[in-house]
Amino acid sequence: MPKLKTKKSAAKRIKVTASGKLKRYKAFHSHILTKKSPKRKRNLRKSTLISPVDAKSIKKLIQT
């Protein structure tokens, strides 16, 4: 079986933390910001961890 290629689009968006968890940035913070509250925009700036349910399939995409 040949080796799997890394999905570059996923690899550019997802980083692996020192403990092996996957970190991503939140969506919906690029445009149409006028209707969103300051609190909502502030929280969208923060990064978050990918849930363990999804992490297994995403790790295959980025080959870690």
N, CA and C atoms as a LAMMPS dump frame, in Angstrom:
ITEM: TIMESTEP
0
ITEM: NUMBER OF ATOMS
192
ITEM: BOX BOUNDS ff ff ff
-5.0000000000000000e+02 5.0000000000000000e+02
-5.0000000000000000e+02 5.0000000000000000e+02
-5.0000000000000000e+02 5.0000000000000000e+02
ITEM: ATOMS id mol type element x y z
1 1 1 N 0.84 -1.18 0
2 1 2 C 0 0 0
3 1 3 C 0.889 1.249 0
4 2 1 N 0.657 2.197 -0.908
5 2 2 C 1.503 3.394 -0.953
6 2 3 C 1.23 4.312 0.23
7 3 1 N 2.224 5.137 0.523
8 3 2 C 2.056 6.088 1.616
9 3 3 C 1.012 7.139 1.235
10 4 1 N 0.301 7.633 2.234
11 4 2 C -0.705 8.666 1.999
12 4 3 C -0.033 10.023 1.893
13 5 1 N -0.526 10.842 0.99
14 5 2 C -0.019 12.202 0.888
15 5 3 C -0.706 13.073 1.928
16 6 1 N 0.039 14.05 2.433
17 6 2 C -0.523 15.023 3.364
18 6 3 C -1.484 15.935 2.616
19 7 1 N -2.634 16.185 3.202
20 7 2 C -3.574 17.156 2.641
21 7 3 C -3.078 18.537 3.057
22 8 1 N -2.472 19.247 2.114
23 8 2 C -1.799 20.507 2.433
24 8 3 C -2.763 21.568 2.937
25 9 1 N -3.995 21.559 2.446
26 9 2 C -4.952 22.559 2.91
27 9 3 C -5.24 22.38 4.391
28 10 1 N -5.302 21.135 4.853
29 10 2 C -5.544 20.872 6.269
30 10 3 C -4.294 21.16 7.091
31 11 1 N -3.133 20.813 6.552
32 11 2 C -1.88 20.992 7.289
33 11 3 C -1.583 22.468 7.551
34 12 1 N -2.021 23.336 6.645
35 12 2 C -1.777 24.767 6.832
36 12 3 C -2.692 25.369 7.889
37 13 1 N -3.83 24.726 8.154
38 13 2 C -4.813 25.284 9.078
39 13 3 C -4.741 24.692 10.474
40 14 1 N -4.111 23.542 10.622
41 14 2 C -4.135 22.818 11.891
42 14 3 C -2.721 22.599 12.389
43 15 1 N -2.496 22.887 13.676
44 15 2 C -1.192 22.675 14.291
45 15 3 C -1.347 21.632 15.392
46 16 1 N -0.256 20.929 15.662
47 16 2 C -0.247 19.92 16.71
48 16 3 C 0.424 20.517 17.934
49 17 1 N -0.228 20.418 19.09
50 17 2 C 0.344 20.947 20.321
51 17 3 C 1.402 19.979 20.862
52 18 1 N 2.102 20.401 21.899
53 18 2 C 3.161 19.571 22.483
54 18 3 C 2.603 18.283 23.072
55 19 1 N 1.357 18.322 23.536
56 19 2 C 0.747 17.117 24.111
57 19 3 C 0.08 16.238 23.064
58 20 1 N 0.134 16.659 21.78
59 20 2 C -0.415 15.846 20.702
60 20 3 C -1.839 16.18 20.307
61 21 1 N -2.425 17.195 20.944
62 21 2 C -3.773 17.599 20.571
63 21 3 C -3.705 18.489 19.337
64 22 1 N -4.837 18.666 18.671
65 22 2 C -4.891 19.466 17.454
66 22 3 C -5.527 20.82 17.742
67 23 1 N -4.876 21.872 17.244
68 23 2 C -5.335 23.235 17.481
69 23 3 C -5.766 23.85 16.16
70 24 1 N -6.87 24.6 16.192
71 24 2 C -7.361 25.279 15.005
72 24 3 C -7.848 26.671 15.387
73 25 1 N -8.027 27.514 14.379
74 25 2 C -8.625 28.821 14.592
75 25 3 C -10.085 28.78 14.188
76 26 1 N -10.868 29.654 14.775
77 26 2 C -12.305 29.645 14.546
78 26 3 C -12.667 30.313 13.224
79 27 1 N -13.773 29.894 12.653
80 27 2 C -14.255 30.452 11.393
81 27 3 C -15.118 31.683 11.653
82 28 1 N -15.594 32.3 10.578
83 28 2 C -16.524 33.439 10.605
84 28 3 C -15.904 34.722 11.149
85 29 1 N -14.604 34.934 10.923
86 29 2 C -13.983 36.163 11.4
87 29 3 C -13.286 36.908 10.269
88 30 1 N -13.678 36.652 9.03
89 30 2 C -12.971 37.287 7.923
90 30 3 C -13.744 38.446 7.294
91 31 1 N -15.065 38.385 7.274
92 31 2 C -15.842 39.472 6.663
93 31 3 C -17.236 39.489 7.275
94 32 1 N -18.001 40.496 6.896
95 32 2 C -19.335 40.768 7.468
96 32 3 C -19.239 40.873 8.997
97 33 1 N -18.335 41.729 9.449
98 33 2 C -18.092 41.842 10.883
99 33 3 C -18.955 42.91 11.537
100 34 1 N -19.621 43.749 10.746
101 34 2 C -20.364 44.854 11.339
102 34 3 C -21.567 44.378 12.141
103 35 1 N -22.193 43.292 11.714
104 35 2 C -23.374 42.813 12.427
105 35 3 C -23.024 41.936 13.63
106 36 1 N -21.759 41.584 13.789
107 36 2 C -21.357 40.731 14.912
108 36 3 C -20.949 41.601 16.09
109 37 1 N -21.299 41.162 17.278
110 37 2 C -21.02 41.946 18.474
111 37 3 C -19.525 41.912 18.781
112 38 1 N -19.026 42.928 19.496
113 38 2 C -17.607 42.941 19.866
114 38 3 C -17.206 41.708 20.675
115 39 1 N -18.091 41.255 21.522
116 39 2 C -17.794 40.067 22.324
117 39 3 C -17.622 38.84 21.43
118 40 1 N -18.506 38.713 20.434
119 40 2 C -18.426 37.569 19.522
120 40 3 C -17.15 37.621 18.686
121 41 1 N -16.788 38.82 18.198
122 41 2 C -15.576 38.952 17.394
123 41 3 C -14.331 38.685 18.229
124 42 1 N -14.363 39.11 19.458
125 42 2 C -13.229 38.884 20.362
126 42 3 C -13.021 37.392 20.595
127 43 1 N -14.115 36.663 20.79
128 43 2 C -14.01 35.222 21.018
129 43 3 C -13.61 34.465 19.755
130 44 1 N -13.904 35 18.591
131 44 2 C -13.51 34.347 17.349
132 44 3 C -12.01 34.458 17.09
133 45 1 N -11.351 35.435 17.743
134 45 2 C -9.907 35.571 17.562
135 45 3 C -9.133 34.439 18.216
136 46 1 N -9.702 33.827 19.23
137 46 2 C -9.001 32.804 19.995
138 46 3 C -8.951 31.486 19.225
139 47 1 N -7.914 30.72 19.493
140 47 2 C -7.844 29.381 18.901
141 47 3 C -8.554 28.397 19.817
142 48 1 N -8.818 27.228 19.305
143 48 2 C -9.512 26.21 20.083
144 48 3 C -8.978 24.845 19.695
145 49 1 N -9.258 23.857 20.512
146 49 2 C -8.824 22.495 20.244
147 49 3 C -9.898 21.752 19.461
148 50 1 N -9.453 20.87 18.611
149 50 2 C -10.369 20.024 17.854
150 50 3 C -10.85 18.913 18.773
151 51 1 N -12.13 18.591 18.699
152 51 2 C -12.691 17.587 19.593
153 51 3 C -12.042 16.232 19.338
154 52 1 N -11.892 15.412 20.377
155 52 2 C -11.263 14.097 20.222
156 52 3 C -11.981 13.192 19.222
157 53 1 N -13.288 13.414 19.04
158 53 2 C -14.052 12.609 18.085
159 53 3 C -13.541 12.852 16.661
160 54 1 N -13.273 14.107 16.333
161 54 2 C -12.815 14.46 14.994
162 54 3 C -11.308 14.321 14.827
163 55 1 N -10.574 14.326 15.932
164 55 2 C -9.116 14.377 15.868
165 55 3 C -8.521 13.169 15.152
166 56 1 N -9.106 12.002 15.328
167 56 2 C -8.553 10.789 14.738
168 56 3 C -8.541 10.874 13.216
169 57 1 N -9.64 11.33 12.622
170 57 2 C -9.7 11.413 11.161
171 57 3 C -8.835 12.553 10.638
172 58 1 N -8.723 13.643 11.384
173 58 2 C -7.933 14.781 10.932
174 58 3 C -6.448 14.475 11.024
175 59 1 N -6.04 13.674 12
176 59 2 C -4.632 13.29 12.101
177 59 3 C -4.19 12.51 10.872
178 60 1 N -5.096 11.753 10.276
179 60 2 C -4.77 11.042 9.036
180 60 3 C -4.516 12.026 7.901
181 61 1 N -5.244 13.131 7.893
182 61 2 C -5.072 14.117 6.835
183 61 3 C -3.717 14.8 6.919
184 62 1 N -3.254 15.056 8.138
185 62 2 C -2 15.811 8.277
186 62 3 C -0.824 14.921 8.644
187 63 1 N -1.053 13.605 8.701
188 63 2 C 0.034 12.628 8.851
189 63 3 C 0.864 12.829 10.109
190 64 1 N 0.214 12.887 11.275
191 64 2 C 0.989 12.964 12.527
192 64 3 C 0.716 11.75 13.377
